[in-house]
Amino acid sequence: MAPDIQAYLPVIHAVFGDEISYGIADENHYQSSDIFRTFIDLLKLPESRLTASEMLQWLDIPAVARKFKINSEGLDRIKTWIHETGIRWSWDADRKSKRWQVPAEHQFTWRFGIDRLLMGVMTDDDALYQNIAPYPVDSENLDVLEGFLQFANHIAATQATLASARTPDEFNTLLLNCIATYFDPVDSERIDIARLQDLVEDFFALTVEAKLTRKLSTNFVQYWFEQALLKPQPSMRFITGGVTFSTLTPMRSIPFKMVCLVGMNEGEFPRRQAENPFDLMAQIGPMLGDRSRQEDDRYLFLEALLSARERLHVSFCGRSPRDNEPLPPSVVLSELFDYCDAIFNGVHFVDHPLQPFSPRYFQEPLIQSFEHHWFEGLTAAPADSPTLSSLRIDSPQPLRLEISELAHFFKHTARYFFERCFSIDLRVAADVSPNEEPFTLDALSRFQLIDSAMTALGEGSGAKDWVNTMLSSGAAINHRIGQERLVNIAGQAQRILTATEPHRVPDQKPINLELKVCGITLESALTNLTDDQHLAFRAGDLSHKHLFESWLEHLMLAASDYQITTHAFGLKQGKIVAGRFPPIAPELALEWLNNYVSLYHDGRNRPLLFPFGTASDLIKRHSKGETLSLITAALDHHWLTSHFGSEGQDPYWSRLITKPSEIIVSLDDLASRVLLDLDQHWKMQ
């Protein structure tokens, strides 16, 4: 028993499952059904902001998804649409303004994104039409789009309908229509739908009995249904065999061999009665004969003690989960302990360890654990546990390889190995449906916008047209701040185009190159290439990692007898940065490419321990004349104290090495083989 068994339901179901027979006496309808919770959410629509996450949460309910013929793949497609069309919250500009007292801005509403999707269906052109930026929709996704539009339109209509007060008869029809509109139940879900329909009938019958004909608010109706669903199920018997879980309630003083009381924490038991502002008895003060919830709970605790015939188990949170400081138990437990100290010379306490893999769980019989995998992990010798870095496989080698793929491998050798060879993605999935409008731009979004501006301006579009297109696509807020930000980005893109204009070759078709290296045919398609120079430019800085693909292209050109200079341009804090790679002898370029391809072969058969950023820092420090010991200490410090997103916190590297000093000798050799020639040949301007 517990003060509130609802808080323990997920844990009970997860631990017991189908292994041990058990029953829950006080499980309510609302807690046990996705359909009930979704129905209550629908009644709350007038107060909802209609955020992207809310709508996706409802579509994730199986009964709702079936109703609108949306499978898991279709739901993933809808998530992408919502994110990329700029849908954030509110149905349209009018509702946004009236309900939330904000400017009537059409941008980032559901109507805004749906208009883009529909325009993408009607036209293949990406040009603006009446300030709508078309979003392309493939023909094979039209069925998914149809279901998504039906769902969104139904939600919008239901929100508008529930926003006004209605008579009980009107609510009866409306609620039954909602159940039929949003749910397609199967198996046990039909019981939940029948329960909802019965509740609608009960509600209407009560209004008829009370002769209630005036209009009711949706808040009142929603509260009635929520309270009805929160009531425990009367069909659930108290004793069903096996282990019985229940809330501490009166009339449960039935003798059991063992009684367990959990959650006996300070402040949670005895339970405190919430004060209602309309409770006149609370304003007057307690009087003789008034009921006290705390006194009732003290009596319930005494009943539970008397019900235990052989063993009584009481647990409470004895330490803070934040700082591990001791916490006092419930007042009734403290009184019980004092009594036991006086009569029985104390009571036996068992202090459980925090982690399930604590050695105490396999040494002390009172808290014996039967989790074999933790026991094997504790008893296994370190040598018996091979590390991921020692993993070896026989991976088939490709016959053809793009230069961009080779550069991608070196930029993150660990991720390439696990993703390409094992299809293992250890990265934490980001939330693709934020509910907030893009008032600020992160570094990646700014890079993508500058790159988009360079492409548009390079093709002849005007800066003003590009800004309007981005605003219509939801890339920035349609306000002075957002407009100024986009104008600034367009200016940066124009500066790069101006700086690279002497080196660009307009309307040049890609020149395809092929080169046989170590049994692999390297391939590349290059533009802005002349007899004596090659141009590469990007919307960001020109670090070793960002230059690496251009370096490989330069080597491939040199090995193919192109004696040219590669010019590279970029942006750093809004300013132009530039440099060049001078011509290289064909034999030397081919030798270096052989080295890179051989490392690529090796990296497909085992994790190549080459964290690119750390190796780049090592090369830079070597060029400054620092000793290897000083470099190792600096790399370790940066690795262990770095922020989220750096190599020290990377989900792949953190599983392979704990700090660079573990691999400093091999890393020093790899850094010289991969980056030293690049660093020495790069000439900043």
N, C-alpha and C positions, 0 to 999 in steps of 0.2 A: 504494500500500500504506500501511497505517496500523497502529499498535499494536493497535487494536481497531476494526475496520471497522463494527461494530454502531452505534457512536455517530454515524457519518456517514450511515447509511442514509436517514433522512428528507431530508437535504440532497441526497443523490445522486438520489433519486427526483424531488425537486422541480426540480432544475436540469436534469437530462438528459431525464426524461420520455420522450416518444416522438420527440424531435428527433434524438438521437444514439444509435446502437447501443451498448449496454453490457451488461456482465454482472457479477454479484456472486458471488464464489467462496465466501464464508464466511457467507452469510446463514443464520441458524438458523430453525427452525420457530417457536419461541416469539416471535421478533421480527416475523415476517411475517404472523401470523394473529390476528385478534380472537377466533376460536373457541378457539385454544389458550390464550390468556391468560384467557379466561372460564372454561375448564375448570379451569385451575390455581386460579383464584379460588374456584371451587366447592369444590375440595378444601381450601381454607383457611377454609371457613365455620365450623368449630368455634372458630377464633380470631377470628372477625369480630364487630364490634359491630353489624353489620347497620344501618349508618347509611343515611340517606335517599339520600345521594349515591352510595353503593355500589350500592344497588338500581337507581337510575335509570341508572347507568353500564352495568349489565348489560342493562337493557331497551333501551338505545340500540344494542346490537349487533343488526344486521339479522336474523341467523338466529334470535336469541332472540325478537325482536319478532314475527317471522312465526309462530313456534311458538304464541304466545299471542294471535295475531290483533290486534296493536296497531300502528296506523299512526302517522305523525308527529303528526297531530292528537290521536289518542288519548293519545300520550305527553305532549303538552303538557297535556292534561286531567288526567292522572295526576300530573304535577308540581304542578299547582294543588291537587289533592286532598291530596297529601302535605303541602304547605305550610299549607293552611288548616285541615286537621284536626288539626294539631299532631304529626304523626309526626316523630320525630327519630332514635331508635335503639333496638335490642333488640326481640325479638319480643314478649315479654310480661313481666309483673312477676316471675314465677317465675324465668325464665332470667336476667333482669337481676340478681336478687339472688344466685343460685347462682354465676353465672359471674364477676360483677364485684364482688361483695361490697358492694353498695349497697342502700339500702332498697328493699323490694319494692313499688315505686310503679308502678301501672298507667299513669299519665300519661306521654305522649310516646312510648309504645311503638307498634309496628305493630298490635297487637291493639286498642289504644286508638283509633287512627284508623279501623281497619276497622270496629269496632263503631259508630262515629259514621256511617260511610257506609251500613252496613246498616240502622241505625235510620232514616236519612233516606230509604231506599227504602221502608221499611215504614210510615212515618207522614208526614203533611204538617204535623203540629204541631211547633213548635219548642220545646216545653216539655221539661224533663228527664224521662227515664224511667229509673229505677234508676241515677241519676247519669250517664246517657249523654246528651250533647247531640246531637240529630240534625243531620246535615249534609245539606242537600237535594241530591238527585241527579236530574237530568233523565232522563226516560224514554228519550230518544235516546242517552244515554250508558250504558245498561245493558250493552250488549255490551262496551264498554271496561272497565266495572267487573268483568264476569265474567272477562275475560282477566287483569286486574290481580289479582283475588283468587286465581285459579288459580296465577299466578306466585308470589305472596307465600306461599301455602300450601305450594307445592312447595319453596320456599326454606327455610321453617321446618322442614318434614319432613326435608329433606336435611341441614340443620344438626344436627338431633337425631340422625339416623342416623349421621352421620360422627363424632359426639362420642365414640363408644365404639370400642374395638379390635375387629377382626374377622379371621376367617381369610382366607387368599388366595382361597379359593373364593367366600366371601361378598363379598369386594371385587370379584371378577370380575363377578359378577351386578350388584352395586350400581353400578359404574362404567359398565357398558353401559346400565343403566337411566337413569343421569344423562344420558348422551349422547342417548338417545332422548327423554328428557323435556324437555330444554331447547333443543334445536337443530332447526331446520327448514332444512336447507341447500339451496342452489340453485347451479347452475353450478360454478365452481371451489371453492366451499365444500364440495362433496361429497368432494373430495380430502382436505381437512383432516379431515373426519369419518372417512373411511376410515383415515387415518393414526392418529387417536386409537383407533379400534377395533383396529387392528393393534398399537398399543402396549399396549393392555389384554391382548390375547392373548399378546404377548411377555412381559409381566410375569407372567401366570399360568403360562406355560410355564417361566419361570425358577424360579418357586417350586416347581413340580412336579419339575423337574430337581434342585433342591436339597433335595427332600423336606421342604419347609418347610410345616408344618401348624399351627404355633402362631399365636396371634392377633397381628396387626400393628397398629401405631398409624397413624392417618391422616397424621400428620406424616411418617412413613417413606415411605408410599405417595406423598404429595404431592412429597417430595424426589426420589424416583426418577423420576416423570413429568416434573418440572421439569428435571432434568438431561438426560433423554432428549430433551426438546424443545429444549434449549439447544445440543445438538450441531449442528454445521453439516450442511447437507443433502448427503449423498454424491452425490446425482444432479446437483448443480451442478458442471459442469466448470470447470477453472481458466481455460481459454482458450475463449471463445465468439465471438470476433470483436468488433471495435470496441474500446471501452475496457473494461479488466478491472479490477475493484476487489477487493482481498483484504486479509486480515490478514497481517502479517509472520509467516510460519511457515516451517519448514525445507523444503527441496526445492523452492524456488520460484526457483532461480537459472537461469532460462531467459532467454537473451538477448532484449532488446527494444530497439527504436530509442530509446524514451523511457521512463524509469522515474521515477515521482513518489512521493516519500515525504512524507506529511502527518502532522501531529500529533507532530512530533519535539520535544516539550516537555520541559523539565526536570521530573523526577519521574514522567513517564509512559513514558519510554523511556531506557535499558533498563527493562523492566517488573519490578516487585517481586513476589516470590512470597509469597503470604499464608501465615502460619504457623498450622498447626493445633495445638490443644492436645494432641492424641493422637499427634503426630509425634515419635517417640523420637529420630530422627536429628537433629531441630532442637535437642532438649534436650542431646544429647551434644556437638554442635558439628560443623562440617564436617571431613571427613577426606579424605585423598588419594583421588582418583577419583570423589568425589561430584559429581553434576551441579549446575551453577550456572545459574539462569535468566538472570541478568544477563550471564554470559559467553556463553550461547547467543544472546542478543539482539545482543551485539556482533558475533558471527560472522554473524548474519542481516543486519546492516547492511552488513558487508563483502561478503556475497553480492549484496545489492541494488546496491552500487556497481559490482561487476564485471559485473552483468547489463545495465547501461546502455551501449548502443553509440554513440549519437550525443548524447544529452542527458540530464542528471540534474537533476531539479527536487526541491528539498527545502524544506519550509515548516515553520515553527514559530510559536507565538504569542510575538512579540517584545516586546509591550507589555501591561501590565496593563489589563484592561477596566474596572477601577475608577478608577485614578488616572493611567493612561497612562504609568506608569513603565516603563523598560526591564526586560525579563525575559531571563534567560540561556536558551540552547537546551539540548538534551540533551547529556550529557557526551560522547557519541560524536561529535556535531556539533562541539563545541568542539575536540576533538582533530583532527577533519578540517580545521577552519579554521586551526588552528596549523600543521598540515602544509602546507596550501596557501600560507600566509604565508611559510613557509620555502622552498618549492620554486618556486611560481608567482607570487610577489609578490602574494598575496592572492586573495580570492574576491569575486565580485560579489554584493552584497546588493540586494534590492529591498524597500523599506519601503512596504507598501500603506497607503493612507489608511483611516481608520476608516469613513467613510460612502461609499456607492456613488455619490453625486452630487458627489464631490470633483472639482474641475477637473483635478486631476492625471490622472485616468483618461481624459481626452480630450486630454492634452498629451504624455504620455510613451508611446512606442510599446511598451515592454515590458509595460505594464499597461493596454493599450488596452481600453476598454470599448465594447461594441456596443449599449448600452441607449440607444435613440434618445430616449426620453422624458426621460431625465436631461440629455442633450445639448441638447435643445430648451429645457428649463427653464433651463439655464445661459446659453444664448446669446440667449434672448428678452429684449427690452427690457422694463423695468417697465411701461411704458405699454401694452404688448401683452397684459398679463395683467389682465383686468378683475376687480375684487373682487366678492365676493358682495353687498356692500352696494349695489352699483350695478345689481343684477339687476332687470329689469322684466318683468312678464308682464301679460296681459289676463285677469284672473280674473273669472268670472261672479259677479255679486252676488246674494245670497239675497233672497227676497221677504219672509221672516219671520225674526226673530232673537230668541232668548231673551235676557233681561237677563243671565242667568248666563253665556251664551256671549260676550256683549260684555265682561263683566268678565274672563272667561278670556283673551280676546284682549289686553287691556291689561296683564294681570299678566305676560305673557311674549310680547311681539309677535313676537320672532324665532322662537321655537319654534312659535307658531301659524302663521306664514307657511310654514315648511318642512314642518310636519306636515300641515296642512290643504290646502295647495296642491300639495305635491309628494309627500306621504306619506313624508317622510324623517324618521326618528327617530335623532338623534345621541346620545341618552343611552346610557350604558353600562348594559347589563342587569345588574341585581343578582341575586345568588344567591337563588333562591326556595326552595331546599331546604337550609337550614342544618342542621347535625348537632348543634348544641348547644342545650340547653334554655334558655329565656328567663330567665336568672338576673337580668338587668337589662332595663330598658325604655328605648329611645331616645325622642327627643322625639316622633316621629311615632306610635309605638305608644302612648305616654301620651295624646296628643291623641285618638287613635281610641278608647281605652278610656274617657276622660272623656265623649266624645260618645256612646258606647254607653250609659254609665251615665245620662246625662241623658235619653236616649230611654226607657230602661227605667223609671227612677224617675218620669219625667213621665207614663208610662202607668199608674202605680199599683203597679209592682212594688216589693218591699222591697229594701233594700240587701243583706241577707243572701242573698236569692234571686238577686240579680244576681251577687254574689260567687261563689256556688256554680255558677251558669251559666258564668261566665268560667273558673273552675277546671276545669270539665268540658269546656270548649272548648279548653283548652291555652293560654289567654292569659297565664297566669303559673304558676309552679311551685306545686304543692300542698304548701306548707310554710309555716311561720310567717312567713317573710320575704315570700313571695308573697301570702299571705292579708292580711298587714298592708298591703302595697302596694295591693291592690285595695280594702281598706276605706278607705284614705286617698283613693284616687281617687273612690270612691263619696261620700265626705264632701265633696270639692271639687265634684262634680256637684250634690250637694244644696244647697251654698251658692249656686251659680248659680241653681238653681230657686227657692230662697227669695228671692233678690234680684229675680228677674224675676216673681215671683208676682203683684204688683199690676198688671203690664202684660200678662200672658198671658190669652188668650181660650180656655178649654177647649173641646175638641171642635168647633172652628170648621173648616168646610170651606174649602179654598183658594179665594180670590177671584181670578178671572182678569181681568187687565188687558191691553188692547191699545192701542197708540198709534202713529200713522203719523208717521215721522220720516225725512226725506230719501229717500223712496221705499221705505223698509223698515218693516214692521209689527213694532214691538217688543212682546214678549209677556212676561208674568210672572204667576206664581201665588203669592199671598201669604197667609200666615196671621198670627194674632195682630194683626189689623188692626181698629181701631175708627174712629169718626168723628173722633177728635182725636189718635190716636197709632198708631204701628206699632212692633213689638218685633222686634229681631234680637239673637241671642246665640250665642256660640260657645265652644268649649273651649280657646281660646288667647288670645293678646294681641290688642289692637285697634290695630294699626299701619295705615298708609295702605293697604297691600296688602290687609289683612284687612277693612278698612272699605269698600273700593271697591265691592263688589257692593251693600252696604247703601246706599251713596251713590247709586248708579244707580237702585235701587228707590225711594229717597226722591225723586229728581228725576222719575221716572215718575209717582209719586203726585201730586207737585205739579203737573206738567203736565196731569194728568187732573183738576185742580180739587179735589184733596184737600189742604186746608190743615191738615196734621198735623205732629206732632213724632215723629221716629224715635228711639227709645231703643235703645242698643246696650250689651250686657254681655259681658264676657270674663274670662279668668283670666290673671294674670301672676305667675309664681312662687308659685302657690297662693293668691293674693289676688284679690279681685274688683276689676275695673276697669270703669268705666262712663262713658258720655257720651251726647250727643244731637245730632241735627241739627234746628235750628228750622225752622218753616214757610218756604217760599220762594214767591215770586210765580210764577204759571203761565208768564208770558211768559219770565221769566229761566230757569226750569227747562227750557223747550222750546229756548231758545237754546243752553244748555249741552249738551243731548242731541243737538242738531243738530251741534255741534262734535265730540262723541264719535263719532257715526255717520259723519261725513265722514272722521275719522281712521281709522275701521275700514275704510271703502272704500279709502282710500289704502294701508292696511297689508295688504290682500289682493292688491295689485298690485306691491308692493315691500316689502322688509324695513323696517319702521318702527323706526328706531334709538332705542328708548325702553326702556333697562334700568330697570325699575320701582324697584328698591331704590336705585340710584344717583340717580335723579330725586327720589325721596322724601328722600334725604339732602341733595340740593341745595336743595330747598324749605325744609327745616328750618334749614339754615345761612343761607339768605337771611333767614329770619324772625329770626335772631339778629344780623343786621346785618353779616355777613361780606361782604367784597368778592368779586367773581367770580374774581379771580386766586387768592386764598387758598382759595376753594372748589375751584377746579380742581386745585390742588396736593394738597389733602386727598383729593379723589376719586381722583386718580391713584395716590396712595400706598396707599389702601385697596384699589383695584382690583388693583394689582401685588403686594401682600403678603397678600392675603386667603387664607383657608383653602379647602380643597376643598368644593364645594357652593355657594360664593358666586358672584356674577355674574362676577368676574374669572376664575374657573375654569370657568364654564359652557361646555359644548361648542358652544352656538349663538353666544353673544356673543363668545367667543374667536376665532371664525372671521369675525366681522364687524368688530370693532374691537379694537385693542390696548390702548387706554386712553381714558378719558372725554374727555381734552383734545382728542382728534381731532374730537369732535362737540359740544364744549361749548356752542357758540353755538346750534345747533339743539336740543340737549338742554335748554338753559335755556328756550327758547321752548316746547317741548313740555311740559316740567314745569309751566310756568305755565298752559298750556291744559288740562292733564289733572288736576293735583293742587292747584293754588293755591286754587281755590274750595272744594274739599273741606277743605283745611287751615284755611281761614279760617272755614268754617261749623261745623266740629266743635268742640263745647263739652265739655271733660272735666268730670266731676263729682268 
